[in-house]
Structures are given as structure tokens and as C-alpha cells.
Amino acid sequence: MSSKPKKSQKSQGAAGGAQPSARRSQAKPSRKDQIISLFLSGLGEIEDIAVITGARPSYVGTVLQEAGLHQGYFDLYTSTGVPQNIYSKFFANKLGFKDVETAAASVELIDRLYRQFEFAGDRAGQHHALQMALTMFDRARWTGNAWADLWSFVAADLIHPPLFYALLKLWVALGGESLTWLRLFPALASIAAVAPLLLLARELRLGARATRLALLLAAANGYLIKYAQEVRMYGLLLLLTLTSLWLFARLLNRADAARGLVFALALVNLLLVYTHYYGWLVVACEVVFILLKDRRRLTPLLLAAGGLVLAYAPWALACARASGGGGGLAQNIGWITRPGARELVHLFALFNEPFYSRQSSADPVYARGGAPLGLLLVGVPIAVLLVGALRGRRAGAGDVGGAGRSDAVAFLLLFTSLPVALAFAASYALPQSVWGTRHLVVAYAPYALLAGLALARLRPHCWRGAALVLLCCWLAATAALTLVGRNAAPVWCAWEGLASSAARDELRGAPDAGGTTVAVDVGASGAPNVYAFEDLVAYHLWFALERGETAGRFRVVSVKGAPGVTEDPAYFLPRAFDGVSVTNTEALRGERFWLAFRDAGWDETRQPLKLIRERGYRAARVYETTAQGQRAFLVLFERAAE
């Protein structure tokens, strides 16, 4: 129930036009009239009136105070214009959170007044300032429509559907925002994918040996391990893809209409396409398989697909409305090149590579001979299996028991290769390439099952034994090397530590290069600017500075067009994200500011230091660290004395 006072029926009748007085005399008294009448009748307790009228105590108190019948009631929703004590006049009608600017001004006002009360030794005034801060925080938290904001924010991003973010929001509400808790969500989704993998293998009648080998390959795969640790939707995408394939295989094996299975498959596919757009490739592959193998299921499956399209229409409409802002899809995926043979080889090498996956573009594509060994130990058995299946068909003999009228080899081959082929073709047919190896996790599980089946059916037995021994030795060796090896932390991980150190010293008034201690009243003088030349650096700085005591005390700005500075277009600020401002190099002025950049070393003859020096600034404080052969700098610049 809303806490805002509603219009009385008298005012509503007048707005309606004809004979308002006649309507008013016959209408039921408004809730506001009921509250005033009950109070005048002698019922003086606000909580009692609230129970009788079904209104919130906040609304009852507001009505009575506006009528001049009651004073002294305050709670979360009482207007700051209502005086509580002698300090209320400093905050009355000056606080709000309707937009970012209003909220920032409110925070600055509260901060300034708190510091003034602190300077005067007025602890009661400090307490009232803290009370106002908590009140505004709770109002913003509980009054806003956070779910609608989530929907519009993700729609503005264009390239990801909202389901993962909605589930992540619930996950954060359940356990907080610690890194361990956040990473636990995709890890659990990836672990849960084992269940539908086993069910799919049983539905395809692959056998225990093939299933165990598929599990072994999946458990050691660096590609899956990486995305099971990242707070992204790929673990959930894997889980829903496997669940969809299991239900689809189960549907093929049923002799009856199985309407319940069709409904369950449609529901899972709806979750799948709301998790990632590549989910549509799985749906398309299921339709193609039905066309090729079991057309008696075509009509119900097409009806289910039509229902998916209708259920997806609201999201498509939201994205269409949001696409007008920014640079369109080119901003998000314009950096992706169209795939070729090298990208195909890279994809299947990732499917075979144990315990390794690139964490950044600075890392090698392959490690420890992963590509050739994977081709030899996994690719060759798959080729042998496919050749044997083809020969068996030509001879008129069935190779493996299948899902419905198809066999397991055909099923797994189609769901491995067709999503890849569709993504490849779409990357040339569409204005922008949509190729992404991480998105093709939808093809990994069928590939792992196909590899397990190939290794399990390798003949003669001595070859199979030798292949399995070599495979296990390879996995054990790479696991040992991974455990003893020390991977360098990416340079992006350096910014949080640098920002925390710099912010702590800024707030405490650390001495500058000349030894002078300057305490900065950020509440009174405005938030210091922290400039970065790359969106990803700016985003990391914002994340580090918007927590704890530094929240709201710094303004992070991304600088575009700096001479001699290159930026990876794969990393960009999300649309509709206002935590980081964007400007050009002309903004690098003023008496003092912070600047973040990375380079091989400190060299004032190179950009961006050359530009800053030419404008007459000196480095007052320098915070730096080394990562991946680069040095990350966070520097406080002050205008040099004339």
C-alpha cells in the first residue's frame, strides 16, 4: 500500500465534471476523512486509527499533521519539511533522490552539516545529520522500483537478456556482495549442470564408460573452469542448455504425445533464451533435428517455439526502444572480427585444453601443447567414431542406440556442430559479427559426450587403453603444472588496491611531495576528480571508490581522445551507467586532480605525462604497482608554482 496521501473522493468527483456535490453526498467517505473523523471522536492513538482504516501509520500521521491536529509523529516516510527539533530547519525540503544530481547534492549537504556540527562539538547535531542520512538511504532503497530499473538498465546494454542479472540480484539480497559469495553463484550453476549431463547421457544410452570419460574431460576443461568462476551467465547457460537437451532427447524417446514434456521443454527454453541470445541457437537446432529425424513431433515443437517468440516480444521491444541511445550494437560488439578457420581451430582447442584458459589478451592462446595434444588424444578418436558411424549407415547397420529414431552419434554431432555453423554464418550475414567462443559453451556439453563416446568405443582395445593412459597422464601433468605455477595477476586487478591507498591518504590528509600536509574537506570543496584514459580502468576505480567510507567522496571520469593513448574497444562503460562521467582532455585542468594510467614505466617524454607536464602540473603523490610486465600509476597532480 502506498504511503502517499491519496486524493479524496471529493476532489476526484470535481475533476469528473458533472454534479460533483451529488456524487460526494452519496459516496463513501474518503480514508482521509475517516482518519480525521476518528481522531476528532476521541481516538487519539495513531496505531489504532491505522488498524481501523487500513492505512499505514506514516499516512495517518501525515494526514493529522497536515490538518493541524497532531504534532510530534516521525518515521521513515515523514517529510523532512516537518520540524522535529532545532536542527530540522537545516535539512527541511533540501533532501531528495529523484535523480543522481539531487541525490549527490543531498549527500554533500548532509556531509557538510555533519562536519560543521563536528567542528562545533555539537554531538546532537551530528546525530541528527546521521539520522537524515539513514532516512534518505532507506527511502531510496525501499521506495524506488529496483526491478524496473534493472529491466531498463539491462535492456540499454542490448547484448544480454535479463534473467541472469535478476537471479544475481536475488543472490545478493540473500548473501551480500562479497567476492566469494558472488562467485559461488556461477560455480553452483556449473556444478548443477552435472545432473542434466548424466541424465542426457542415460537418455542417449551412452554407457557408463563413455559417461565417466565425458565427465573427466569436462571436469578438467580450463574453458569451463574459467567461466565457472566468473560472475557471468555462462555457467547458467550451460546448465539450461543441458537441461533443454535432456528434455528434448527424452521427448524423442517417448512414444506418446508427451504434452507435459513439451511444456517443460518450452519453459526451460524460455529461461534459456532469457539467459543468453545464443540460447536461440539451441532452439533452432532442436527444430532442425526434428525436421531431419522425427517430423511427427514437428507441430507441437513449432507451437512451443511460437510461444517462445511471443514470450520474448516484451524483451525485444525493450531492447528496440533502448537501441536509440549510444552507438548501437557497434559500441558493444563492433570490435569483434568475423571468424575464419583460425577461430574454428581456436574454439575446438579450447574444448580440449585442460586447466588453462586465457584470462586476458596478454596471455598466450594455448599453453603446454594443448592444441596439438588435444587434437591427437581427443580429436582423432572422434574422427574415427564418425567414420565408423558413416560406414555403418552405408552398410545398413545401426551404429549406436539413439534418441528416438536417431542414434547418439548423430544427435551429439548435430548439437556440437550446428550451433557453431549458425554462429559462423550469422557473423557474416549480420551487420556486426556475433562470434564468441564463450557464448558457444552451448556446444561444449554435446562435444564432451561425443568425445567420451569416441574414447569408450575406440578399437582395438589396446589402442583404447593406450589413448586413455596418455590422456590421464596429460591431464595429471597439466594439473600439477597449474598447481605449482604462479599466474601473474592482470593489471586490472591493481587498480582497487591503488585506489584504496590513495583514497585513504586523501581523506586523512597525507603529505604531498614537498612534505606539506593538506587536509581536504571533500564535503565542502566538492569531490576530487579521478581521471582515467580507459573505460575499464575507470570502471575499476569507481568500483573501488564507491564502497565504505570513500563512497560519494570521489568523482571518476573517463577521458577520451588523449594523444598517444590506445584503448581496447572490447571494454566499455555500460549504457545508462552514470557512475563514471565521460569527458575529453580539456577537462584536465584545475588546481589538483588524480590521474590513472598504465605504461611500461614513468616517462615524462611520453603521453599522457607529457600533456600533463606541458599544462604546468607536478606530481604531488604517486601510487604505483607492477603487473603483467606493466606498471599501473595513480597520481595526484597539482598545479606547479610559478
C-alpha positions as CSV (number, residue, x, y, z in Angstrom):
1,M,0.0,0.0,0.0
2,S,1.4,3.4,-0.9
3,S,2.4,5.7,1.9
4,K,1.5,8.8,-0.2
5,P,-1.8,10.5,0.6
6,K,-4.4,9.7,-2.0
7,K,-6.9,12.2,-3.4
8,S,-10.2,12.4,-1.6
9,Q,-13.3,11.4,-3.5
10,K,-14.5,15.0,-3.3
11,S,-11.6,16.1,-5.4
12,Q,-12.0,13.2,-7.8
13,G,-15.7,14.0,-8.2
14,A,-14.9,17.6,-9.0
15,A,-12.4,16.5,-11.6
16,G,-15.0,14.3,-13.2
17,G,-17.2,17.2,-14.1
18,A,-21.0,16.8,-13.8
19,Q,-22.7,17.3,-10.4
20,P,-19.8,16.7,-8.1
21,S,-21.7,17.6,-5.0
22,A,-24.4,15.0,-5.6
23,R,-21.8,12.3,-6.1
24,R,-19.9,13.3,-3.0
25,S,-23.0,13.1,-0.8
26,Q,-23.6,9.5,-1.9
27,A,-20.0,8.3,-2.0
28,K,-18.2,6.5,0.8
29,P,-16.1,8.9,3.0
30,S,-12.5,9.0,1.9
31,R,-9.8,7.5,4.0
32,K,-8.5,10.9,4.9
33,D,-11.9,11.9,6.2
34,Q,-12.2,8.7,8.2
35,I,-8.8,9.4,9.8
36,I,-9.8,13.0,10.8
37,S,-13.2,11.9,12.0
38,L,-11.8,9.1,14.2
39,F,-9.3,11.4,15.7
40,L,-11.9,14.1,16.5
41,S,-14.1,11.4,18.0
42,G,-11.5,10.9,20.7
43,L,-9.4,8.0,19.2
44,G,-6.0,9.6,19.6
45,E,-3.6,6.7,19.0
46,I,-2.1,6.7,15.5
47,E,-1.6,3.0,15.5
48,D,-5.3,2.4,16.4
49,I,-6.5,4.6,13.6
50,A,-4.2,2.9,11.2
51,V,-5.6,-0.5,12.1
52,I,-9.2,0.6,11.7
53,T,-8.8,2.5,8.4
54,G,-6.2,0.0,6.9
55,A,-3.7,2.8,6.3
56,R,0.0,3.0,7.1
57,P,0.8,4.8,10.4
58,S,3.0,7.1,8.2
59,Y,-0.1,8.2,6.2
60,V,-2.2,8.7,9.3
61,G,0.5,10.8,10.9
62,T,0.9,12.9,7.8
63,V,-2.9,13.5,7.5
64,L,-3.2,14.6,11.1
65,Q,-0.2,16.9,10.9
66,E,-1.4,18.5,7.7
67,A,-4.8,19.1,9.4
68,G,-3.0,20.7,12.4
69,L,-4.5,18.0,14.8
70,H,-1.3,16.3,15.8
71,Q,2.4,17.1,16.2
72,G,5.5,15.0,17.0
73,Y,5.0,11.9,14.9
74,F,8.0,10.9,12.8
75,D,9.1,7.8,10.9
76,L,10.8,6.8,7.7
77,Y,8.3,8.5,5.4
78,T,7.6,11.7,7.3
79,S,8.6,14.6,5.2
80,T,11.9,16.4,6.1
81,G,9.8,19.6,5.9
82,V,8.1,18.7,9.2
83,P,10.2,20.1,12.1
84,Q,11.5,17.5,14.6
85,N,13.9,19.7,16.6
86,I,16.0,22.8,16.2
87,Y,18.2,21.1,13.6
88,S,15.4,20.2,11.2
89,K,15.5,23.7,9.6
90,F,18.9,23.0,8.1
91,F,17.5,20.0,6.2
92,A,13.9,21.0,5.6
93,N,12.9,20.5,1.9
94,K,16.5,20.3,0.8
95,L,16.9,16.5,0.5
96,G,15.8,14.2,-2.3
97,F,16.9,11.2,-4.5
98,K,14.7,11.7,-7.6
99,D,17.9,11.7,-9.8
100,V,21.7,11.4,-9.5
101,E,22.3,15.1,-9.2
102,T,19.7,15.6,-6.5
103,A,21.0,12.6,-4.5
104,A,24.6,13.9,-4.9
105,A,23.6,17.4,-3.7
106,S,21.8,15.8,-0.7
107,V,24.8,13.7,0.3
108,E,27.0,16.8,0.1
109,L,24.6,18.8,2.2
110,I,24.4,16.1,4.9
111,D,28.2,15.7,4.8
112,R,28.9,19.4,5.1
113,L,26.5,19.9,8.0
114,Y,27.8,16.9,9.8
115,R,31.3,18.3,9.6
116,Q,30.1,21.7,10.8
117,F,28.4,20.1,13.8
118,E,31.6,18.1,14.5
119,F,33.7,21.2,14.4
120,A,31.3,22.9,16.8
121,G,31.3,19.9,19.1
122,D,27.6,19.6,18.7
123,R,27.0,15.8,19.0
124,A,23.2,16.2,18.9
125,G,23.5,17.9,15.6
126,Q,25.8,15.2,14.3
127,H,23.3,12.6,15.4
128,H,20.5,14.4,13.5
129,A,22.7,14.5,10.4
130,L,23.3,10.8,10.6
131,Q,19.6,10.2,11.1
132,M,18.8,12.2,8.0
133,A,21.4,10.2,6.0
134,L,19.9,6.9,7.2
135,T,16.4,8.0,6.4
136,M,17.3,9.1,2.9
137,F,19.1,5.8,2.3
138,D,16.2,3.7,3.4
139,R,13.7,5.8,1.4
140,A,15.8,5.4,-1.8
141,R,16.2,1.7,-1.0
142,W,12.6,0.8,-0.4
143,T,10.6,3.4,-2.4
144,G,12.3,3.0,-5.8
145,N,11.3,0.4,-8.3
146,A,14.5,-1.5,-8.4
147,W,13.2,-4.3,-10.6
148,A,12.0,-1.9,-13.3
149,D,15.4,-0.2,-13.1
150,L,17.1,-3.5,-13.6
151,W,15.0,-4.3,-16.6
152,S,15.7,-0.9,-18.3
153,F,19.4,-0.9,-17.4
154,V,20.0,-4.4,-18.9
155,A,17.9,-3.5,-22.0
156,A,20.0,-0.5,-22.5
157,D,23.1,-2.8,-22.7
158,L,21.4,-4.6,-25.6
159,I,23.6,-7.7,-25.7
160,H,22.5,-9.6,-22.7
161,P,19.0,-10.7,-21.6
162,P,18.0,-10.1,-18.0
163,L,17.5,-13.5,-16.3
164,F,21.0,-13.9,-15.0
165,Y,21.0,-10.4,-13.6
166,A,17.6,-10.9,-11.9
167,L,18.8,-14.1,-10.3
168,L,22.1,-12.4,-9.3
169,K,20.1,-9.6,-7.6
170,L,18.2,-12.2,-5.6
171,W,21.5,-13.9,-4.8
172,V,23.0,-10.6,-3.5
173,A,19.9,-10.0,-1.4
174,L,20.3,-13.4,0.1
175,G,24.0,-13.3,1.0
176,G,25.6,-9.9,0.3
177,E,28.2,-8.7,-2.2
178,S,31.4,-10.4,-1.1
179,L,33.5,-11.7,-4.0
180,T,33.4,-15.3,-2.7
181,W,29.6,-15.2,-2.4
182,L,29.2,-13.7,-5.9
183,R,31.4,-16.3,-7.5
184,L,29.6,-19.0,-5.7
185,F,26.5,-18.4,-7.8
186,P,28.1,-19.3,-11.2
187,A,30.1,-22.1,-9.6
188,L,27.0,-23.7,-8.2
189,A,25.2,-23.4,-11.6
190,S,28.2,-25.1,-13.3
191,I,28.2,-27.9,-10.7
192,A,24.5,-28.3,-11.0
193,A,25.0,-28.9,-14.8
194,V,26.4,-32.3,-13.9
195,A,22.9,-33.6,-13.2
196,P,21.4,-32.9,-16.6
197,L,24.6,-34.1,-18.2
198,L,24.2,-37.5,-16.6
199,L,20.5,-37.6,-17.5
200,L,21.3,-36.8,-21.1
201,A,23.9,-39.5,-21.3
202,R,21.5,-42.0,-19.9
203,E,18.7,-40.9,-22.3
204,L,21.1,-41.4,-25.2
205,R,22.3,-44.8,-23.8
206,L,25.9,-43.9,-24.0
207,G,27.0,-46.3,-21.3
208,A,28.9,-45.9,-18.0
209,R,32.4,-45.8,-19.5
210,A,31.5,-43.1,-22.1
211,T,29.7,-41.0,-19.4
212,R,32.7,-41.2,-17.0
213,L,35.1,-40.1,-19.7
214,A,32.9,-37.2,-20.6
215,L,32.8,-36.1,-17.0
216,L,36.6,-36.4,-16.8
217,L,37.1,-34.2,-19.8
218,A,34.5,-31.6,-18.6
219,A,36.0,-31.5,-15.1
220,A,39.5,-30.8,-16.4
221,N,38.5,-28.4,-19.1
222,G,40.0,-24.9,-18.5
223,Y,37.3,-23.2,-20.6
224,L,34.6,-24.5,-18.2
225,I,36.7,-23.8,-15.1
226,K,37.2,-20.2,-16.1
227,Y,33.5,-19.4,-16.7
228,A,32.5,-21.3,-13.5
229,Q,34.5,-18.7,-11.6
230,E,33.4,-15.6,-13.4
231,V,30.3,-13.7,-12.3
232,R,28.7,-14.0,-15.7
233,M,25.9,-16.0,-17.2
234,Y,27.8,-18.8,-18.9
235,G,27.5,-21.4,-16.1
236,L,23.7,-20.8,-16.0
237,L,23.7,-21.0,-19.9
238,L,25.5,-24.4,-19.7
239,L,23.0,-25.7,-17.1
240,L,19.9,-24.7,-19.0
241,T,21.4,-25.9,-22.4
242,L,22.0,-29.4,-20.9
243,T,18.5,-29.4,-19.3
244,S,16.9,-28.5,-22.6
245,L,18.9,-31.2,-24.5
246,W,17.9,-33.8,-21.9
247,L,14.2,-33.0,-22.1
248,F,14.5,-32.9,-25.9
249,A,16.1,-36.4,-26.0
250,R,13.6,-37.7,-23.5
251,L,10.8,-36.3,-25.8
252,L,12.3,-38.1,-28.8
253,N,12.3,-41.4,-26.9
254,R,8.6,-41.2,-25.9
255,A,6.0,-43.0,-28.0
256,D,3.1,-40.9,-26.8
257,A,2.3,-37.2,-27.3
258,A,4.1,-36.3,-24.1
259,R,2.4,-32.9,-23.8
260,G,3.9,-32.4,-20.3
261,L,7.4,-32.9,-21.7
262,V,6.7,-30.4,-24.5
263,F,5.6,-27.8,-21.9
264,A,8.6,-28.5,-19.7
265,L,10.9,-28.1,-22.7
266,A,9.3,-24.9,-23.7
267,L,9.6,-23.5,-20.2
268,V,13.3,-24.4,-20.0
269,N,13.9,-22.9,-23.4
270,L,12.2,-19.7,-22.3
271,L,14.7,-19.5,-19.4
272,L,17.5,-20.4,-21.8
273,V,16.8,-17.5,-24.3
274,Y,16.2,-15.1,-21.4
275,T,19.7,-16.1,-20.2
276,H,21.6,-15.5,-23.5
277,Y,20.8,-14.9,-27.1
278,Y,22.8,-18.0,-28.1
279,G,20.0,-20.0,-26.4
280,W,18.1,-19.4,-29.6
281,L,20.7,-21.5,-31.4
282,V,19.8,-24.4,-29.2
283,V,16.1,-24.0,-30.0
284,A,16.9,-23.7,-33.7
285,C,19.0,-26.9,-33.6
286,E,16.1,-28.8,-31.9
287,V,13.7,-27.7,-34.7
288,V,16.3,-28.8,-37.3
289,F,16.8,-32.2,-35.7
290,I,13.0,-32.7,-35.6
291,L,12.8,-31.9,-39.3
292,L,15.5,-34.4,-40.1
293,K,14.6,-37.2,-37.7
294,D,11.1,-37.1,-36.2
295,R,8.6,-35.0,-38.0
296,R,5.7,-36.3,-36.0
297,R,6.9,-34.0,-33.3
298,L,7.2,-31.0,-35.6
299,T,3.8,-29.4,-34.9
300,P,3.9,-29.3,-31.1
301,L,7.5,-28.2,-31.2
302,L,6.7,-25.4,-33.6
303,L,3.8,-24.3,-31.5
304,A,6.1,-24.2,-28.5
305,A,8.7,-22.2,-30.5
306,G,5.9,-19.7,-31.4
307,G,5.0,-19.3,-27.8
308,L,8.7,-18.6,-27.1
309,V,8.7,-15.8,-29.7
310,L,5.6,-14.3,-28.1
311,A,7.0,-14.5,-24.6
312,Y,10.2,-12.9,-25.8
313,A,8.5,-10.0,-27.5
314,P,8.5,-7.7,-24.4
315,W,12.2,-8.0,-24.1
316,A,12.8,-7.5,-27.9
317,L,10.6,-4.4,-27.6
318,A,12.5,-3.1,-24.6
319,C,15.8,-3.5,-26.5
320,A,14.4,-1.8,-29.6
321,R,13.4,1.2,-27.5
322,A,16.8,1.4,-25.8
323,S,18.8,0.9,-29.0
324,G,18.4,4.6,-30.0
325,G,20.9,5.7,-27.4
326,G,24.7,5.4,-27.6
327,G,26.4,3.8,-30.6
328,G,24.0,1.0,-31.1
329,L,25.3,-2.6,-31.3
330,A,28.6,-1.3,-32.8
331,Q,29.5,0.0,-29.4
332,N,29.1,-3.4,-27.8
333,I,30.3,-5.8,-30.5
334,G,31.8,-3.6,-33.2
335,W,35.3,-4.8,-32.1
336,I,34.5,-8.5,-32.8
337,T,36.1,-9.7,-36.0
338,R,34.4,-12.0,-38.4
339,P,35.5,-15.6,-37.8
340,G,37.7,-17.7,-40.0
341,A,39.5,-21.1,-39.9
342,R,41.7,-19.9,-37.1
343,E,38.8,-19.1,-34.9
344,L,37.2,-22.5,-35.5
345,V,40.5,-24.2,-34.6
346,H,40.7,-22.0,-31.5
347,L,37.2,-22.9,-30.4
348,F,37.8,-26.7,-30.5
349,A,41.2,-26.3,-29.0
350,L,39.5,-24.6,-26.0
351,F,37.1,-27.5,-25.8
352,N,40.2,-29.8,-25.4
353,E,42.5,-27.7,-23.3
354,P,42.8,-28.9,-19.7
355,F,43.2,-26.5,-16.8
356,Y,44.0,-23.5,-19.0
357,S,42.1,-20.6,-20.5
358,R,43.3,-17.1,-21.3
359,Q,42.5,-14.6,-18.7
360,S,43.4,-11.6,-20.8
361,S,44.7,-10.7,-24.3
362,A,48.3,-10.6,-22.8
363,D,48.1,-14.4,-22.1
364,P,49.1,-16.9,-24.8
365,V,46.2,-18.5,-26.8
366,Y,47.4,-22.1,-26.0
367,A,49.6,-23.5,-23.2
368,R,51.6,-26.6,-22.6
369,G,51.0,-28.0,-26.1
370,G,47.2,-28.0,-25.5
371,A,46.2,-27.6,-29.1
372,P,48.2,-30.5,-30.8
373,L,47.8,-32.9,-27.8
374,G,44.0,-32.3,-27.7
375,L,43.8,-32.9,-31.4
376,L,45.7,-36.1,-31.1
377,L,44.2,-37.6,-27.9
378,V,40.6,-36.4,-28.4
379,G,40.1,-35.2,-32.0
380,V,41.5,-38.4,-33.6
381,P,39.1,-40.7,-31.6
382,I,36.2,-38.5,-32.6
383,A,37.2,-38.7,-36.2
384,V,37.4,-42.5,-36.0
385,L,34.0,-42.7,-34.4
386,L,32.4,-40.5,-37.1
387,V,34.0,-42.5,-39.9
388,G,32.8,-45.8,-38.3
389,A,29.3,-44.4,-37.9
390,L,29.2,-43.3,-41.5
391,R,30.3,-46.7,-42.8
392,G,27.8,-48.4,-40.6
393,R,25.0,-46.3,-42.1
394,R,26.1,-47.1,-45.6
395,A,26.2,-50.8,-44.8
396,G,22.7,-50.6,-43.4
397,A,23.7,-51.4,-39.9
398,G,22.9,-49.2,-36.9
399,D,25.9,-47.9,-35.0
400,V,24.6,-46.7,-31.6
401,G,21.2,-46.7,-30.0
402,G,19.7,-43.3,-30.3
403,A,17.2,-40.7,-29.1
404,G,14.0,-41.8,-30.8
405,R,14.7,-42.8,-34.3
406,S,18.2,-41.2,-34.4
407,D,21.4,-42.5,-32.9
408,A,23.5,-40.8,-30.3
409,V,26.3,-40.0,-32.7
410,A,24.0,-38.0,-35.0
411,F,22.4,-36.3,-32.0
412,L,25.7,-35.2,-30.4
413,L,27.3,-34.3,-33.7
414,L,24.4,-32.0,-34.7
415,F,24.3,-30.2,-31.4
416,T,28.0,-29.8,-31.4
417,S,28.5,-28.6,-35.0
418,L,25.3,-26.8,-35.9
419,P,25.4,-24.0,-33.2
420,V,29.0,-23.3,-34.3
421,A,27.9,-23.2,-38.0
422,L,24.9,-21.0,-37.3
423,A,27.1,-18.5,-35.3
424,F,29.7,-18.6,-38.0
425,A,27.1,-17.8,-40.7
426,A,25.3,-15.2,-38.7
427,S,28.6,-13.3,-38.2
428,Y,28.8,-12.8,-41.9
429,A,25.1,-12.3,-42.6
430,L,24.5,-9.6,-39.9
431,P,26.0,-6.1,-39.9
432,Q,28.1,-7.0,-36.9
433,S,30.0,-10.2,-36.1
434,V,28.3,-12.1,-33.3
435,W,31.1,-14.7,-32.9
436,G,32.1,-15.5,-29.4
437,T,33.9,-18.6,-28.1
438,R,32.5,-18.1,-24.6
439,H,28.9,-18.0,-26.0
440,L,29.5,-21.3,-27.7
441,V,29.5,-23.0,-24.3
442,V,26.1,-24.3,-25.6
443,A,28.1,-26.6,-27.9
444,Y,30.6,-27.9,-25.3
445,A,28.5,-30.5,-23.5
446,P,27.5,-32.4,-26.7
447,Y,31.2,-32.3,-27.7
448,A,32.3,-33.7,-24.3
449,L,29.8,-36.5,-24.6
450,L,30.8,-37.2,-28.2
451,A,34.5,-37.3,-27.1
452,G,33.7,-39.6,-24.2
453,L,31.7,-41.9,-26.5
454,A,34.6,-41.9,-29.1
455,L,37.2,-42.8,-26.5
456,A,35.0,-45.5,-25.0
457,R,34.4,-47.1,-28.4
458,L,37.9,-46.9,-29.7
459,R,39.1,-50.2,-31.2
460,P,41.1,-52.3,-30.8
461,H,41.2,-52.5,-27.0
462,C,45.0,-51.9,-26.9
463,W,44.6,-48.6,-28.7
464,R,41.9,-47.5,-26.3
465,G,44.0,-48.5,-23.3
466,A,47.0,-46.6,-24.7
467,A,44.9,-43.5,-25.5
468,L,43.3,-43.4,-22.0
469,V,46.7,-43.8,-20.3
470,L,48.1,-40.9,-22.4
471,L,45.1,-38.8,-21.7
472,C,45.2,-39.4,-17.9
473,C,49.0,-38.7,-17.9
474,W,48.4,-35.5,-19.9
475,L,45.6,-34.3,-17.5
476,A,47.7,-35.1,-14.4
477,A,50.8,-33.3,-15.7
478,T,48.9,-30.2,-16.7
479,A,47.1,-30.2,-13.3
480,A,50.4,-30.4,-11.5
481,L,51.9,-27.7,-13.5
482,T,48.9,-25.5,-12.9
483,L,49.1,-26.0,-9.2
484,V,52.8,-25.2,-8.9
485,G,52.7,-22.4,-11.4
486,R,52.0,-18.8,-10.4
487,N,49.9,-16.8,-12.8
488,A,50.6,-13.1,-12.8
489,A,47.6,-11.1,-11.7
490,P,46.2,-9.0,-14.5
491,V,47.0,-5.3,-14.4
492,W,43.3,-4.6,-14.0
493,C,43.4,-6.1,-10.5
494,A,45.9,-3.4,-9.4
495,W,43.5,-0.5,-9.5
496,E,41.5,-1.4,-6.5
497,G,44.5,-1.5,-4.2
498,L,45.9,1.7,-5.6
499,A,42.6,3.5,-5.3
500,S,42.1,2.3,-1.7
501,S,45.5,3.6,-0.7
502,A,45.2,6.9,-2.4
503,A,41.7,7.5,-1.1
504,R,42.7,6.7,2.5
505,D,45.6,9.2,2.3
506,E,43.4,11.8,0.6
507,L,40.8,11.7,3.3
508,R,43.4,11.7,6.1
509,G,45.5,14.5,4.5
510,A,48.7,12.7,3.6
511,P,51.8,14.9,2.9
512,D,52.5,15.9,-0.7
513,A,55.9,15.7,-2.4
514,G,57.0,18.9,-0.6
515,G,56.2,17.4,2.8
516,T,53.2,19.7,3.4
517,T,50.1,18.0,4.9
518,V,46.9,19.3,3.2
519,A,43.6,18.1,4.7
520,V,40.9,18.2,2.1
521,D,37.3,18.8,3.1
522,V,35.7,16.9,0.2
523,G,32.2,17.6,1.5
524,A,32.7,21.3,1.4
525,S,35.0,21.7,-1.6
526,G,33.4,19.0,-3.8
527,A,34.5,15.5,-4.7
528,P,38.0,15.3,-6.2
529,N,38.2,14.3,-9.8
530,V,39.9,10.9,-10.6
531,Y,40.6,10.7,-14.4
532,A,41.4,7.6,-16.4
533,F,42.1,7.1,-20.1
534,E,40.4,3.7,-20.4
535,D,36.8,2.8,-19.6
536,L,37.9,-0.4,-17.9
537,V,40.3,1.4,-15.6
538,A,37.6,4.0,-14.8
539,Y,35.1,1.2,-14.0
540,H,37.6,-0.5,-11.6
541,L,38.3,2.8,-9.9
542,W,34.6,3.6,-9.5
543,F,34.0,0.1,-8.0
544,A,36.9,0.6,-5.5
545,L,35.9,4.1,-4.5
546,E,32.1,3.6,-4.2
547,R,32.4,1.4,-1.1
548,G,32.9,2.1,2.6
549,E,33.9,5.5,3.8
550,T,35.0,6.7,0.3
551,A,31.5,6.3,-1.2
552,G,30.4,9.5,-2.8
553,R,33.7,11.3,-2.0
554,F,35.4,11.0,-5.4
555,R,34.2,11.6,-9.0
556,V,35.6,9.2,-11.5
557,V,35.9,10.5,-15.1
558,S,36.9,8.6,-18.3
559,V,38.9,10.8,-20.6
560,K,38.5,10.3,-24.4
561,G,40.8,11.4,-27.2
562,A,44.1,11.6,-25.2
563,P,47.1,11.7,-27.6
564,G,49.2,8.6,-27.7
565,V,46.8,6.6,-25.6
566,T,45.1,3.5,-27.1
567,E,42.1,1.8,-25.6
568,D,40.8,-1.7,-26.1
569,P,37.3,-1.3,-27.6
570,A,36.2,-4.7,-26.1
571,Y,35.9,-2.9,-22.8
572,F,33.4,0.0,-22.4
573,L,31.1,1.5,-19.9
574,P,27.6,0.1,-19.9
575,R,24.9,2.3,-21.4
576,A,22.7,4.1,-18.9
577,F,25.5,3.8,-16.3
578,D,26.1,7.2,-14.6
579,G,28.7,6.2,-12.1
580,V,31.5,7.3,-14.4
581,S,31.4,10.6,-16.3
582,V,32.9,11.0,-19.8
583,T,34.9,14.0,-21.0
584,N,37.9,15.0,-23.2
585,T,41.4,16.2,-22.4
586,E,40.3,19.8,-21.9
587,A,38.9,18.8,-18.6
588,L,42.4,18.1,-17.2
589,R,42.6,21.5,-15.6
590,G,42.1,23.0,-12.2
591,E,44.3,23.2,-9.1
592,R,44.6,19.5,-8.4
593,F,43.2,16.2,-9.7
594,W,44.0,12.5,-9.7
595,L,45.1,10.6,-12.9
596,A,45.2,6.9,-13.5
597,F,47.2,5.3,-16.4
598,R,49.4,2.3,-17.2
599,D,52.7,2.2,-19.1
600,A,56.0,0.4,-19.2
601,G,57.4,3.0,-16.8
602,W,57.4,6.6,-15.7
603,D,58.5,8.7,-18.7
604,E,57.6,12.3,-18.9
605,T,58.5,12.5,-22.5
606,R,55.7,10.1,-23.4
607,Q,51.9,10.6,-23.3
608,P,50.0,11.2,-21.1
609,L,52.6,12.6,-18.7
610,K,53.9,14.9,-21.5
611,L,50.5,16.5,-21.8
612,I,50.1,17.0,-18.0
613,R,53.6,18.5,-17.7
614,E,53.0,20.9,-20.6
615,R,50.0,22.2,-18.8
616,G,52.1,23.1,-15.7
617,Y,51.3,20.3,-13.2
618,R,53.6,18.4,-10.9
619,A,53.2,15.0,-9.3
620,A,52.4,15.5,-5.7
621,R,51.8,11.9,-4.8
622,V,52.5,8.8,-6.9
623,Y,51.0,5.3,-6.2
624,E,52.2,2.5,-8.4
625,T,52.4,-1.2,-8.8
626,T,53.6,-3.8,-11.3
627,A,51.5,-6.5,-13.0
628,Q,51.9,-8.4,-16.3
629,G,55.0,-6.5,-17.2
630,Q,53.3,-3.2,-16.9
631,R,53.2,-0.5,-14.3
632,A,49.9,1.0,-13.1
633,F,50.0,4.6,-11.8
634,L,47.6,6.6,-9.8
635,V,49.0,10.1,-9.4
636,L,47.8,13.3,-7.6
637,F,48.8,16.2,-9.8
638,E,48.8,19.8,-8.5
639,R,49.5,23.0,-10.4
640,A,53.2,23.9,-10.1
641,A,54.1,27.1,-8.5
642,E,55.0,29.9,-11.0
